Amino acid sequence: MQAFDDAVSSLRKHFGFEGFREGQQEVISTILSGKDAIVVMPTGSGKSLCYQLPAMMMSGATLIVSPLIALMKDQVDALLARGLPATFINSAIPENEQRARIDALRRGEYKLVYVAPERFRSPRFNAALRSINISLFAVDEAHCVSTWGHDFRPDYLRLKNVIESLGNTRTLALTATATPYVRSDIIQQLGLKSPQTFVSGFHPPNLSIEVVHTQREREKISRIKRLAQKQSGSGIIYAATRKAVEQVGTSLRDLGLSAVMYHAGLTDAQRIKAQEDFMSGKQQMIVATNAFGMGIDKPDIRFVVHYQMPGSIEAYYQEIGRA
């Protein structure tokens, strides 16, 4: 009971919330008791709080593994806006600034530190970790361990060794969607020790889902135009390839619509500008491959369109959850 009272008090103090959302309290209690956990919660249900609140309550620092630089920046900006001691260390910042943040971490100046899985390639960073009290190791978007770890982000498969090197640090894996197979794979690949598993409901009550039958490409573009004109908020249009993103984005712009494009073929600077223009409301729509969207927290997304079929039911569920 005391731990719960402390958690509520800390929730109010650090985040300004009066109570927990469904599922959060049980996960946070598990982490505070020193156990590993795997959490599957829908987008927008407050997964991040499950490690952010314990981070503020425990001694030492919380290390969060995050797949995308833009996602880290969004999370850290939100924490800094609350006056919480957070930072990220990644390839987007100069070497001297990386060293300065690691030194500050050693001095205990940060409670939350976001890194990409590739960060653990750095001998300097790994050596620094040995001199730092890491109280919680959190893997955000943990489905990437299973989805990407065997493919083009092999550094995800090295996280198990990192966790082992940290000793008895509790570990938390979080994602919006994971089949039983993927959950089992995450547990195995991270070496979680008898983790508590929390799976929230999969029904997002605020969404309506519609399938629209079209005969030609221009019909798809016309439907998107009508949707954009009808809605006062913003929207995401997912396409399957970089080429399709360019074609759809250009078609929408030719109709005088406000749209930016986002895919892995653009430079970091181009992707950052596209995301910022969309997030700030400067552009109504973003046409993107599935490289865009993880961790996006924009309150006025009113429609998500799949211009082509998504790769899987899990991908579809995760992507529509951004509305």
Secondary structure as UniProt FT lines:
FT   HELIX           2..15
FT   TURN            22..23
FT   HELIX           24..32
FT   TURN            33..34
FT   STRAND          37..40
FT   TURN            43..44
FT   TURN            47..48
FT   HELIX           49..57
FT   STRAND          61..65
FT   HELIX           69..81
FT   TURN            82..83
FT   STRAND          86..89
FT   TURN            91..92
FT   HELIX           95..106
FT   TURN            107..108
FT   STRAND          112..115
FT   HELIX           117..121
FT   HELIX           123..129
FT   TURN            130..131
FT   STRAND          134..139
FT   TURN            140..142
FT   HELIX           143..147
FT   TURN            148..152
FT   HELIX           154..158
FT   HELIX           159..165
FT   STRAND          170..175
FT   HELIX           180..190
FT   STRAND          196..199
FT   TURN            205..206
FT   HELIX           217..230
FT   STRAND          234..238
FT   HELIX           242..254
FT   TURN            255..256
FT   STRAND          259..262
FT   TURN            264..265
FT   HELIX           268..279
FT   TURN            280..281
FT   STRAND          285..288
FT   TURN            290..291
FT   TURN            294..295
FT   TURN            299..300
FT   STRAND          301..306
FT   HELIX           313..320
FT   TURN            321..322
//
